[in-house]
């Protein structure tokens, strides 16, 4: 393995995914997560530079986007508050639960991405069967874990984590049953990366609060999830044993559907859910000299026009969906990512005020990736699936989270707004399963 090239390749994906996930903080939910997942998936494909993967790049990108997007159903706002406490039990609980939520994001996102990569003429993925299995898994896990056992991780908010856990278990079982170990490795490493990144991000957020530096440390936490999730996604993809490169003719309709979803449906839902009049007015009334309804209309409908124009451009740009090239996919990656950044600037008002300095750091990350992406090409030695190795990795991450929790409680007193679910540490055992 060329060490420097390998590290830079992973860094490109980590920066892309981290930035996209930080942008997602402005939009939230399934649509924001899906767009961020698309950026991470695209960067991985472009770094790998496999021509057969590039040809089906839109299809693979949509799969990755939908996998990450599923995690957007989960609620975690209250979990973040546990890390702001000053007693070990509650802080540890908060970080471990964030590891769970982030890990589920990563497992579904990395798993869908890996399954799509492995979809060839020799090994056709039966998506309908897989979706049915995941649906049943989500229903069963939610019913038993939440409704029957009363395992409430996030009371009084949504417990959709149980649905996502059921989806992930069904997805894992499908990959094991079909011996799709390459995709399973991608899912596991992305799970570990995103899970650790979310817990570590909460750690950084609390330290940022301690420092009293005026900065959006919530966004730092989101960036951390994407950055480490990107590391896991890249490493898992680069080091798994895939089929030899094959020049299959890819079904054009799959690519067209994927592109319409990526540039039309997902962005439109995101616009409809976020560019509301009340939110726009609340943001800009503080940033401009007057309560200008014309300006608000320009922001609201101008953003939609921008999305529509870009959608039309990309649909026209890909004239031959069965012959997608590295160059065309690279242009799409940077254009689609830049649109995401532009919408973030618009919704936050960063284009009329510098009160959100983290917004401009997105452009710094964008520039770094732009300069590096054509200069890197990983040459990793493939590795086989080793269950014991993943158990050790899981235990190592839990130990690291225990250490982070110990550090946090010695950095501050109890912050205002900190959440507390348990009393003394021994009470944790007695409280599990109670609302």
Sine and cosine of phi, psi and omega as CSV:
sin_phi,cos_phi,sin_psi,cos_psi,sin_omega,cos_omega
0.00,0.00,0.72,-0.70,0.13,-0.99
-0.98,0.18,0.96,-0.27,-0.19,-0.98
-0.86,0.51,-0.77,0.64,-0.06,-1.00
-0.89,0.46,-0.69,0.73,0.01,-1.00
-0.90,0.44,-0.63,0.78,0.01,-1.00
-0.90,0.43,-0.69,0.72,0.00,-1.00
-0.91,0.42,-0.68,0.73,0.01,-1.00
-0.91,0.41,-0.59,0.80,0.04,-1.00
-0.88,0.47,-0.72,0.70,0.03,-1.00
-0.90,0.43,-0.63,0.78,-0.01,-1.00
-0.89,0.46,-0.63,0.77,0.02,-1.00
-0.87,0.50,-0.73,0.68,0.01,-1.00
-0.92,0.40,-0.67,0.74,-0.02,-1.00
-0.89,0.46,-0.69,0.72,0.01,-1.00
-0.91,0.41,-0.65,0.76,0.00,-1.00
-0.90,0.44,-0.76,0.64,-0.05,-1.00
-0.93,0.36,-0.64,0.76,0.01,-1.00
-0.89,0.46,-0.72,0.70,0.01,-1.00
-0.90,0.43,-0.71,0.71,-0.01,-1.00
-0.89,0.46,-0.61,0.79,-0.01,-1.00
-0.95,0.30,-0.54,0.84,0.09,-1.00
-0.91,0.41,-0.66,0.76,0.07,-1.00
-0.88,0.48,-0.63,0.78,0.00,-1.00
-0.82,0.57,-0.43,0.90,0.01,-1.00
-0.87,0.50,-0.42,0.91,0.05,-1.00
-0.98,0.22,-0.33,0.94,-0.16,-0.99
-0.87,-0.50,-0.65,0.76,0.11,-0.99
0.93,0.36,-0.03,-1.00,0.11,-0.99
0.86,0.51,-0.25,-0.97,-0.13,-0.99
-0.91,0.41,-0.64,0.77,-0.08,-1.00
-0.92,0.39,-0.68,0.74,0.03,-1.00
-0.91,0.42,-0.67,0.74,0.01,-1.00
-0.91,0.41,-0.60,0.80,0.01,-1.00
-0.91,0.42,-0.68,0.73,0.01,-1.00
-0.90,0.43,-0.68,0.73,0.04,-1.00
-0.89,0.46,-0.66,0.75,0.03,-1.00
-0.89,0.46,-0.56,0.83,0.04,-1.00
-0.90,0.43,-0.66,0.75,0.00,-1.00
-0.90,0.44,-0.70,0.71,0.03,-1.00
-0.89,0.45,-0.64,0.77,0.00,-1.00
-0.91,0.41,-0.70,0.72,0.02,-1.00
-0.88,0.48,-0.70,0.71,-0.02,-1.00
-0.89,0.45,-0.60,0.80,0.03,-1.00
-0.90,0.43,-0.70,0.71,0.02,-1.00
-0.88,0.47,-0.68,0.74,-0.06,-1.00
-0.94,0.34,-0.54,0.84,0.05,-1.00
-0.95,0.32,-0.62,0.78,0.00,-1.00
-0.92,0.40,-0.63,0.78,0.07,-1.00
0.88,0.47,0.52,0.86,0.12,-0.99
-1.00,0.09,0.84,-0.54,-0.12,-0.99
-0.89,0.46,-0.58,0.81,0.00,-1.00
-0.94,0.35,-0.53,0.85,0.06,-1.00
-0.96,0.26,-0.59,0.81,0.04,-1.00
-0.88,0.47,-0.65,0.76,-0.04,-1.00
-0.88,0.48,-0.56,0.83,0.04,-1.00
-0.96,-0.30,0.48,0.88,-0.12,-0.99
-0.87,0.48,-0.61,0.79,-0.02,-1.00
-0.92,0.38,-0.65,0.76,0.01,-1.00
-0.90,0.43,-0.72,0.70,0.00,-1.00
-0.91,0.41,-0.64,0.77,0.01,-1.00
-0.89,0.45,-0.68,0.73,0.03,-1.00
-0.90,0.44,-0.65,0.76,0.03,-1.00
-0.86,0.52,-0.74,0.67,0.03,-1.00
-0.88,0.47,-0.64,0.76,0.01,-1.00
-0.89,0.46,-0.70,0.71,-0.02,-1.00
-0.92,0.39,-0.59,0.81,0.04,-1.00
-0.89,0.46,-0.75,0.66,0.05,-1.00
-0.91,0.42,-0.61,0.80,-0.04,-1.00
-0.89,0.45,-0.55,0.84,0.02,-1.00
-0.85,0.53,-0.59,0.81,0.01,-1.00
-0.91,0.42,-0.34,0.94,0.00,-1.00
-0.90,0.43,-0.19,0.98,0.06,-1.00
-0.95,0.32,-0.39,0.92,-0.13,-0.99
-0.98,0.21,0.54,-0.84,0.09,-1.00
-0.97,-0.23,0.69,-0.72,-0.01,-1.00
-0.62,-0.78,0.06,1.00,-0.06,-1.00
-0.84,0.54,-0.66,0.75,0.01,-1.00
-0.95,0.32,-0.55,0.84,-0.01,-1.00
-0.88,0.47,-0.59,0.81,0.01,-1.00
-0.86,0.50,-0.57,0.82,-0.05,-1.00
-0.92,0.39,-0.43,0.90,0.01,-1.00
-0.90,0.43,-0.56,0.83,0.00,-1.00
-0.93,0.37,-0.21,0.98,-0.02,-1.00
-1.00,-0.04,0.07,1.00,0.03,-1.00
-0.99,0.16,-0.11,-0.99,-0.02,-1.00
-0.78,-0.63,0.25,0.97,0.09,-1.00
-0.87,-0.48,0.61,-0.80,-0.20,-0.98
-0.87,0.49,-0.66,0.75,-0.08,-1.00
-0.87,0.49,-0.73,0.68,-0.03,-1.00
-0.95,0.30,-0.62,0.78,0.03,-1.00
-0.91,0.42,-0.70,0.71,0.02,-1.00
-0.89,0.46,-0.67,0.74,0.02,-1.00
-0.86,0.52,-0.73,0.69,-0.02,-1.00
-0.87,0.50,-0.71,0.70,-0.03,-1.00
-0.93,0.36,-0.62,0.78,0.02,-1.00
-0.92,0.40,-0.65,0.76,0.02,-1.00
-0.93,0.37,-0.55,0.84,0.10,-0.99
-0.93,0.38,-0.56,0.83,0.12,-0.99
-0.88,0.48,-0.65,0.76,0.04,-1.00
-0.89,0.46,-0.77,0.64,-0.04,-1.00
-0.90,0.44,-0.75,0.67,0.02,-1.00
-0.89,0.46,-0.62,0.79,0.02,-1.00
-0.90,0.44,-0.62,0.79,0.04,-1.00
-0.92,0.39,-0.65,0.76,0.13,-0.99
-0.79,0.61,-0.80,0.60,-0.09,-1.00
-0.92,0.39,-0.63,0.78,-0.04,-1.00
-0.91,0.41,-0.70,0.71,0.00,-1.00
-0.94,0.35,-0.67,0.74,0.01,-1.00
-0.91,0.41,-0.75,0.66,0.03,-1.00
-0.93,0.37,-0.58,0.81,0.00,-1.00
-0.92,0.40,-0.74,0.67,0.03,-1.00
-0.87,0.48,-0.68,0.73,0.01,-1.00
-0.87,0.49,-0.73,0.68,0.00,-1.00
-0.91,0.41,-0.64,0.77,0.03,-1.00
-0.89,0.46,-0.68,0.73,0.01,-1.00
-0.90,0.43,-0.60,0.80,0.05,-1.00
-0.89,0.46,-0.59,0.81,-0.06,-1.00
-0.99,0.11,-0.02,1.00,-0.02,-1.00
-0.98,0.19,0.98,-0.22,0.00,-1.00
-0.76,-0.65,0.06,-1.00,0.04,-1.00
-0.89,0.45,-0.53,0.85,0.00,-1.00
-0.97,0.25,-0.56,0.83,-0.03,-1.00
-0.75,-0.66,0.99,0.10,-0.04,-1.00
-0.98,0.20,0.77,-0.63,0.03,-1.00
-0.99,0.15,0.80,-0.60,0.04,-1.00
-1.00,0.02,1.00,0.10,-0.11,-0.99
-0.89,0.45,-0.60,0.80,-0.02,-1.00
-0.88,0.48,-0.73,0.68,0.03,-1.00
-0.89,0.46,-0.67,0.75,-0.02,-1.00
-0.89,0.45,-0.70,0.72,0.00,-1.00
-0.90,0.45,-0.65,0.76,0.05,-1.00
-0.89,0.46,-0.69,0.72,0.01,-1.00
-0.88,0.48,-0.69,0.72,-0.02,-1.00
-0.93,0.38,-0.62,0.78,0.03,-1.00
-0.88,0.48,-0.74,0.67,0.03,-1.00
-0.89,0.46,-0.68,0.74,0.02,-1.00
-0.87,0.50,-0.69,0.72,0.01,-1.00
-0.89,0.46,-0.67,0.74,0.00,-1.00
-0.91,0.41,-0.72,0.70,-0.04,-1.00
-0.90,0.44,-0.72,0.69,-0.04,-1.00
-0.91,0.42,-0.67,0.74,0.00,-1.00
-0.90,0.43,-0.70,0.72,-0.05,-1.00
-0.88,0.48,-0.74,0.67,-0.07,-1.00
-0.98,0.21,-0.73,0.68,-0.09,-1.00
-0.94,0.35,-0.66,0.76,-0.10,-1.00
-1.00,-0.10,-0.80,0.60,-0.10,-1.00
-0.97,0.25,-0.64,0.77,-0.06,-1.00
-1.00,-0.01,-0.75,0.66,-0.09,-1.00
-1.00,0.01,-0.19,0.98,-0.01,-1.00
0.85,0.52,0.64,0.77,0.08,-1.00
-1.00,0.07,1.00,0.04,-0.04,-1.00
-0.99,-0.11,0.97,-0.25,0.00,-1.00
-0.98,0.21,-0.55,0.84,-0.21,-0.98
-0.77,-0.63,0.69,0.72,-0.06,-1.00
-0.92,0.38,0.58,-0.82,0.05,1.00
-1.00,-0.08,0.28,0.96,-0.07,-1.00
-1.00,0.09,-0.03,-1.00,-0.07,-1.00
-0.84,0.55,0.60,-0.80,0.05,-1.00
-0.93,-0.37,0.63,0.78,-0.03,-1.00
-0.93,0.38,-0.20,0.98,0.09,-1.00
-0.80,0.60,-0.56,0.83,-0.02,-1.00
-0.92,0.38,-0.59,0.80,0.08,-1.00
-0.90,0.44,-0.72,0.69,0.00,-1.00
-0.91,0.42,-0.56,0.83,0.07,-1.00
-0.91,0.42,-0.69,0.73,0.04,-1.00
-0.89,0.45,-0.65,0.76,0.07,-1.00
-0.88,0.47,-0.69,0.73,-0.04,-1.00
-0.91,0.41,-0.66,0.75,0.02,-1.00
-0.90,0.44,-0.70,0.72,0.03,-1.00
-0.89,0.45,-0.64,0.77,0.04,-1.00
-0.90,0.44,-0.70,0.72,0.02,-1.00
-0.89,0.46,-0.69,0.72,0.00,-1.00
-0.90,0.43,-0.60,0.80,0.05,-1.00
-0.90,0.45,-0.67,0.74,0.00,-1.00
-0.93,0.37,-0.62,0.78,0.03,-1.00
-0.92,0.38,-0.69,0.72,-0.03,-1.00
-0.88,0.47,-0.57,0.82,0.01,-1.00
-0.99,-0.12,0.20,0.98,0.03,-1.00
0.81,0.58,0.60,0.80,0.02,-1.00
-1.00,-0.04,0.92,0.39,-0.12,-0.99
-0.96,0.29,-0.42,0.91,0.04,-1.00
-0.90,0.44,-0.74,0.67,0.03,-1.00
-0.90,0.44,-0.61,0.80,0.00,-1.00
-0.91,0.41,-0.63,0.78,0.06,-1.00
-0.89,0.46,-0.68,0.73,0.03,-1.00
-0.87,0.50,-0.70,0.71,-0.01,-1.00
-0.88,0.48,-0.69,0.72,-0.05,-1.00
-0.92,0.39,-0.73,0.69,-0.02,-1.00
-0.92,0.40,-0.61,0.79,0.05,-1.00
-0.92,0.38,-0.60,0.80,0.07,-1.00
-0.86,0.51,-0.76,0.65,0.00,-1.00
-0.89,0.46,-0.69,0.73,-0.03,-1.00
-0.90,0.43,-0.77,0.64,-0.03,-1.00
-0.92,0.38,-0.62,0.78,0.01,-1.00
-0.90,0.44,-0.76,0.65,0.05,-1.00
-0.89,0.46,-0.65,0.76,-0.02,-1.00
-0.87,0.49,-0.60,0.80,0.01,-1.00
-0.94,0.34,-0.70,0.72,0.02,-1.00
-0.91,0.42,-0.70,0.71,0.01,-1.00
-0.91,0.41,-0.57,0.82,0.04,-1.00
-0.89,0.45,-0.62,0.78,0.07,-1.00
-0.91,0.42,-0.62,0.79,0.09,-1.00
-0.85,0.52,-0.74,0.67,0.01,-1.00
-0.91,0.41,-0.59,0.81,0.00,-1.00
-0.89,0.46,-0.70,0.72,0.00,-1.00
-0.92,0.40,-0.68,0.73,0.04,-1.00
-0.89,0.46,-0.58,0.81,0.06,-1.00
-0.90,0.44,-0.60,0.80,0.04,-1.00
-0.92,0.38,-0.61,0.79,0.04,-1.00
-0.90,0.44,-0.64,0.77,-0.06,-1.00
-0.93,0.36,-0.36,0.93,-0.03,-1.00
0.88,0.47,0.36,0.93,0.11,-0.99
-0.96,0.28,0.71,-0.70,-0.02,-1.00
-0.98,0.19,1.00,-0.09,-0.01,-1.00
-0.37,-0.93,0.38,-0.92,-0.01,-1.00
-0.99,0.12,1.00,0.08,-0.04,-1.00
-0.98,0.22,-0.26,0.97,0.16,-0.99
-0.89,0.45,-0.65,0.76,0.03,-1.00
-0.92,0.39,-0.53,0.85,0.08,-1.00
-0.89,0.46,-0.67,0.74,0.03,-1.00
-0.88,0.48,-0.69,0.72,0.02,-1.00
-0.91,0.42,-0.66,0.75,0.03,-1.00
-0.87,0.49,-0.64,0.77,-0.01,-1.00
-0.88,0.48,-0.68,0.73,0.04,-1.00
-0.85,0.52,-0.75,0.67,-0.02,-1.00
-0.93,0.38,-0.64,0.77,-0.04,-1.00
-0.89,0.45,-0.78,0.63,-0.01,-1.00
-0.96,0.28,-0.53,0.85,0.12,-0.99
-0.89,0.45,-0.61,0.79,0.07,-1.00
-0.91,0.42,-0.62,0.79,0.07,-1.00
-0.87,0.49,-0.73,0.69,0.01,-1.00
-0.89,0.45,-0.68,0.73,0.01,-1.00
-0.88,0.47,-0.71,0.70,-0.02,-1.00
-0.92,0.39,-0.76,0.65,-0.05,-1.00
-0.89,0.46,-0.70,0.72,0.01,-1.00
-0.88,0.48,-0.64,0.77,0.00,-1.00
-0.95,0.33,-0.69,0.72,-0.09,-1.00
-0.93,0.36,-0.43,0.90,-0.15,-0.99
-0.93,-0.36,0.09,1.00,-0.01,-1.00
-1.00,0.00,0.38,-0.93,0.00,-1.00
-1.00,0.02,0.98,-0.22,0.01,-1.00
-0.98,-0.18,0.23,-0.97,0.11,-0.99
-0.88,0.48,0.43,-0.90,0.08,-1.00
-0.88,0.48,0.50,-0.86,-0.03,-1.00
-0.82,0.57,0.80,-0.61,-0.04,-1.00
-0.75,-0.66,0.65,-0.76,-0.04,-1.00
-0.99,-0.11,0.89,0.45,0.05,-1.00
-0.95,0.32,0.59,-0.81,0.18,-0.98
-0.96,0.27,0.82,-0.57,-0.07,-1.00
-0.99,-0.13,0.61,-0.79,-0.07,-1.00
-0.91,0.42,0.86,-0.50,-0.08,-1.00
-0.88,0.48,-0.63,0.77,-0.04,-1.00
-0.87,0.49,-0.55,0.84,0.04,-1.00
-0.90,0.44,-0.65,0.76,-0.01,-1.00
-0.93,0.36,-0.67,0.75,0.00,-1.00
-0.89,0.45,-0.73,0.68,0.03,-1.00
-0.86,0.52,-0.69,0.73,-0.02,-1.00
-0.88,0.47,-0.70,0.72,-0.03,-1.00
-0.91,0.42,-0.69,0.73,0.02,-1.00
-0.87,0.49,-0.65,0.76,0.04,-1.00
-0.90,0.44,-0.70,0.72,-0.09,-1.00
-0.94,0.34,-0.66,0.75,-0.10,-0.99
-0.98,-0.22,-0.23,0.97,-0.05,-1.00
-0.91,-0.42,-0.90,0.43,-0.13,-0.99
-0.92,0.39,-0.80,0.60,-0.04,-1.00
-0.88,0.47,-0.75,0.66,0.04,-1.00
-0.88,0.47,-0.61,0.79,0.00,-1.00
-0.91,0.42,-0.69,0.72,0.03,-1.00
-0.88,0.48,-0.65,0.76,0.00,-1.00
-0.90,0.45,-0.66,0.75,0.05,-1.00
-0.89,0.45,-0.74,0.68,-0.05,-1.00
-0.88,0.47,-0.57,0.82,-0.07,-1.00
-1.00,0.10,-0.30,0.95,-0.14,-0.99
-0.86,-0.52,-0.56,0.83,-0.07,-1.00
-1.00,0.00,0.88,0.48,0.02,-1.00
-1.00,0.02,0.48,-0.88,-0.05,-1.00
-0.85,0.53,-0.72,0.69,-0.05,-1.00
-0.88,0.47,-0.66,0.75,0.00,-1.00
-0.92,0.39,-0.67,0.74,0.01,-1.00
-0.89,0.45,-0.71,0.71,0.01,-1.00
-0.89,0.45,-0.70,0.72,-0.01,-1.00
-0.87,0.48,-0.60,0.80,-0.01,-1.00
-0.96,0.28,-0.77,0.64,-0.19,-0.98
-1.00,0.07,-0.31,0.95,0.04,-1.00
-0.90,0.44,-0.39,0.92,0.03,-1.00
-1.00,0.04,-0.25,0.97,-0.16,-0.99
-0.95,-0.30,-0.40,0.92,0.01,-1.00
-0.91,-0.41,0.26,-0.96,-0.17,-0.99
-0.95,0.31,-0.32,0.95,-0.06,-1.00
-0.61,-0.79,0.28,-0.96,0.06,-1.00
-1.00,0.10,1.00,0.10,-0.18,-0.98
-0.99,-0.17,0.97,-0.25,-0.03,-1.00
-0.92,0.39,-0.51,0.86,0.05,-1.00
-0.90,0.44,-0.66,0.75,0.02,-1.00
-0.89,0.45,-0.67,0.75,0.01,-1.00
-0.89,0.46,-0.64,0.77,0.03,-1.00
-0.90,0.45,-0.64,0.77,0.02,-1.00
-0.90,0.44,-0.65,0.76,0.03,-1.00
-0.91,0.41,-0.72,0.69,-0.08,-1.00
-0.91,0.40,-0.80,0.59,-0.10,-0.99
-1.00,0.04,-0.40,0.92,0.08,-1.00
-0.91,0.40,-0.60,0.80,0.04,-1.00
-0.91,0.40,-0.63,0.78,0.05,-1.00
-0.92,0.40,-0.66,0.75,0.04,-1.00
-0.87,0.50,-0.65,0.76,0.03,-1.00
-0.88,0.48,-0.68,0.73,0.03,-1.00
-0.89,0.45,-0.70,0.71,-0.03,-1.00
-0.91,0.41,-0.67,0.74,0.00,-1.00
-0.90,0.44,-0.66,0.75,0.02,-1.00
-0.93,0.38,-0.61,0.80,0.04,-1.00
-0.89,0.45,-0.71,0.70,0.02,-1.00
-0.88,0.47,-0.65,0.76,-0.01,-1.00
-0.88,0.47,-0.73,0.68,-0.07,-1.00
-0.94,0.33,-0.60,0.80,0.03,-1.00
-0.90,0.43,-0.61,0.79,0.05,-1.00
-0.97,0.24,-0.49,0.87,-0.07,-1.00
-0.92,0.39,-0.65,0.76,0.00,-1.00
-1.00,0.07,0.99,0.13,-0.06,-1.00
-0.95,0.32,-0.58,0.81,0.00,-1.00
-0.84,-0.54,0.98,-0.19,-0.11,-0.99
-0.96,0.29,-0.27,0.96,0.03,-1.00
-1.00,-0.01,-0.07,1.00,-0.02,-1.00
-0.78,-0.63,0.76,0.66,0.03,-1.00
-0.95,0.33,0.75,-0.67,-0.04,-1.00
-0.97,-0.25,0.22,-0.97,0.06,-1.00
-0.86,0.51,-0.67,0.74,-0.04,-1.00
-0.89,0.46,-0.72,0.70,-0.03,-1.00
-0.92,0.39,-0.61,0.79,0.02,-1.00
-0.94,0.34,-0.57,0.82,0.04,-1.00
-0.91,0.41,-0.68,0.74,0.05,-1.00
-0.88,0.47,-0.66,0.75,0.02,-1.00
-0.89,0.45,-0.68,0.74,0.01,-1.00
-0.84,0.55,-0.79,0.61,-0.06,-1.00
-0.95,0.31,-0.57,0.82,0.03,-1.00
-0.94,0.35,-0.69,0.72,-0.02,-1.00
-0.93,0.36,-0.60,0.80,0.05,-1.00
-0.93,0.38,-0.67,0.74,0.00,-1.00
-0.90,0.43,-0.59,0.81,0.07,-1.00
-0.89,0.46,-0.65,0.76,0.03,-1.00
-0.88,0.47,-0.68,0.73,0.04,-1.00
-0.90,0.43,-0.68,0.73,-0.02,-1.00
-0.88,0.48,-0.67,0.74,0.02,-1.00
-0.91,0.41,-0.56,0.83,0.07,-1.00
-0.91,0.41,-0.67,0.74,0.06,-1.00
-0.87,0.49,-0.64,0.77,-0.05,-1.00
-0.94,0.35,-0.75,0.66,-0.10,-1.00
-0.94,0.35,-0.46,0.89,0.01,-1.00
-1.00,-0.03,-0.22,0.98,-0.06,-1.00
0.98,0.20,0.30,0.95,-0.03,-1.00
-0.93,0.38,-0.23,0.97,0.02,-1.00
-1.00,0.08,-0.14,0.99,0.07,-1.00
-0.86,-0.50,-0.13,0.99,-0.03,-1.00
-0.48,-0.88,0.51,-0.86,0.00,-1.00
-0.98,-0.17,0.39,0.92,-0.05,-1.00
-0.95,0.31,-0.19,0.98,0.04,-1.00
-0.88,-0.47,0.98,0.22,-0.11,-0.99
-0.89,0.46,-0.43,0.90,-0.02,-1.00
-0.90,0.43,-0.38,0.92,0.00,-1.00
-0.88,0.47,-0.59,0.81,-0.06,-1.00
-0.97,0.23,-0.36,0.93,0.08,-1.00
-0.94,0.35,-0.40,0.91,0.09,-1.00
-0.86,0.51,-0.64,0.77,-0.01,-1.00
-0.94,0.35,-0.53,0.85,0.06,-1.00
-0.90,0.43,-0.72,0.69,0.05,-1.00
-0.88,0.48,-0.67,0.75,0.01,-1.00
-0.85,0.52,-0.72,0.70,-0.02,-1.00
-0.90,0.43,-0.65,0.76,0.01,-1.00
-0.89,0.46,-0.72,0.69,0.02,-1.00
-0.90,0.45,-0.66,0.76,0.02,-1.00
-0.85,0.52,-0.63,0.78,-0.03,-1.00
-0.97,0.23,-0.47,0.88,-0.13,-0.99
-0.99,-0.11,-0.47,0.88,-0.28,-0.96
-0.88,0.47,-0.55,0.83,0.00,-1.00
-1.00,0.07,-0.09,1.00,-0.05,-1.00
-0.98,-0.20,-0.06,1.00,-0.06,-1.00
-0.91,-0.42,0.53,-0.85,0.07,-1.00
-0.36,-0.93,0.96,-0.29,-0.10,-0.99
-0.93,0.36,0.56,-0.83,0.07,-1.00
-0.72,-0.69,0.85,0.52,-0.07,-1.00
-0.98,0.22,0.49,-0.87,0.16,-0.99
-0.99,0.15,0.80,-0.60,-0.04,-1.00
-0.93,0.37,0.50,-0.86,-0.04,-1.00
-0.80,-0.60,0.52,-0.86,-0.01,-1.00
-0.99,0.10,0.19,-0.98,0.00,-1.00
-0.98,0.20,0.86,-0.52,-0.03,-1.00
-0.79,-0.62,0.97,-0.26,-0.09,-1.00
-0.87,0.49,-0.68,0.74,-0.04,-1.00
-0.87,0.49,-0.54,0.84,0.00,-1.00
-0.91,0.41,-0.60,0.80,-0.03,-1.00
-0.97,0.26,-0.53,0.85,0.08,-1.00
-0.90,0.44,-0.69,0.72,0.03,-1.00
-0.89,0.45,-0.65,0.76,0.03,-1.00
-0.89,0.45,-0.66,0.75,0.02,-1.00
-0.89,0.46,-0.71,0.70,0.01,-1.00
-0.90,0.44,-0.65,0.76,0.01,-1.00
-0.88,0.47,-0.66,0.76,0.01,-1.00
-0.92,0.40,-0.66,0.75,0.04,-1.00
-0.89,0.47,-0.64,0.77,0.04,-1.00
-0.90,0.44,-0.66,0.75,0.03,-1.00
-0.89,0.46,-0.65,0.76,0.02,-1.00
-0.92,0.40,-0.61,0.79,0.07,-1.00
-0.88,0.48,-0.65,0.76,0.02,-1.00
-0.93,0.38,-0.68,0.73,0.03,-1.00
-0.87,0.49,-0.64,0.77,0.02,-1.00
-0.90,0.44,-0.66,0.75,0.01,-1.00
-0.89,0.46,-0.66,0.76,0.02,-1.00
-0.90,0.43,-0.69,0.73,-0.07,-1.00
-0.86,0.50,-0.70,0.72,-0.08,-1.00
-0.93,0.36,-0.21,0.98,0.02,-1.00
-0.98,-0.22,0.20,0.98,-0.02,-1.00
-0.95,-0.30,-0.21,0.98,-0.11,-0.99
-0.26,-0.96,0.22,-0.98,0.19,-0.98
-1.00,0.09,-0.19,-0.98,0.00,-1.00
-0.97,0.23,0.84,-0.54,0.00,-1.00
-0.97,0.23,0.44,-0.90,0.14,-0.99
-0.90,0.43,0.72,-0.69,0.00,-1.00
1.00,0.01,-0.02,1.00,0.05,-1.00
-0.92,0.38,0.58,-0.82,-0.01,-1.00
-0.98,-0.21,0.57,-0.82,-0.01,-1.00
-0.70,-0.72,0.87,-0.50,0.01,-1.00
-0.97,-0.26,-0.54,0.84,-0.07,-1.00
-0.89,-0.46,0.32,-0.95,0.10,-1.00
-1.00,0.02,-0.88,-0.48,0.05,-1.00
-0.94,0.35,0.34,-0.94,-0.06,-1.00
-0.83,0.56,-0.68,0.74,0.01,-1.00
-0.87,0.50,-0.41,0.91,-0.04,-1.00
-0.95,0.32,-0.23,0.97,-0.01,-1.00
-0.86,0.50,-0.71,0.71,-0.05,-1.00
-0.87,0.48,-0.65,0.76,-0.04,-1.00
-0.95,0.30,-0.38,0.92,-0.13,-0.99
-1.00,-0.06,-0.32,0.95,-0.03,-1.00
-0.84,0.54,0.75,-0.66,0.02,-1.00
1.00,-0.08,-0.19,0.98,0.00,-1.00
-1.00,-0.09,0.49,-0.87,0.02,-1.00
-0.96,0.29,0.00,0.00,0.00,0.00
